[in-house]
Amino acid sequence: MKALIFAAGKGTRLKPFTDHHPKALAKVNEVPLLERNINYLKSFGIKDFVINIHHFGEQIVDFLKKNNNFGCRIEISDETSELLETGGGLIFARKFLDHGEDFLIMNADILTDLNINALVEYHKKIKDFATLAVSDRESSRKLLFNDDMVLRGWLNVQTGEQRLAEFNKGFKALAFSGIHCINPVIFEKIKRTGKFSVMEEYLDLMQTEHIHGFVHDSILIDVGRPSSVIEAEKHFK
């Protein structure tokens, strides 16, 4: 299986580190996030990667070269000229991914011990075009699922704003984990072009399509702020 790692973001919450470096090279216990996630996915047998770059992207290319791609096949989706966000970044990387096989997407700034094999097995069993890893944890935004774990809405916890596919019948509110398993048919379903969030597409597509959530209770830390680096260092040695 191939994995797309989103490593293009500017990482403004991780300043001052990201004033001179890409977020994906921020270190947790002296090991860069990108290295940790390549090795994490390798532990599940994934050795074929696409990595998108923008902010100080040349540092990521040099880092991979210096480490011989960690013994993996790595293709670079170069967004240097324009940062396209998650949806635009996915479309831009289509040539690397649209080959009939399911693939994984992961944000470079997520650290987790989620069992990737369990996520992939669930995805293949339900045969959706997208399966989103979710968990019950604090987050300012939540995805809403019915009893069958089908995506039916989105909630801004702070403002109470909701986007719903139907009346909220006691939906389960869960936080997206930044990891999704995708079938390439998604490329035929996405309507937006240019710069956009893939979550916007999911929220449109939930009106007519089944998108399932995969619930996990693994450790998951969004290493987006200096304080979360400290938290991550307690769990990831």
Secondary structure, DSSP 8 states (H G I E B T S, - for coil): -EEEEE-----GGGTTGGGTS-GGG-EETTEEHHHHHHHHHHTTT--EEEEEE-TTHHHHHHHHHHTGGGGSEEEEEE-TT---HHHHHHHHTHHHH-SSS-EEEEETTEEE---HHHHHHHHHHHT-SEEEEEESS--SEEEEE-TT-BEEEEEETTT--EEESS--SS-EEEEEEEEEEE-TTHHHH----SS--HHHHHHHHTTTS--EEEE--S-EEE--SHHHHHHHHHH--
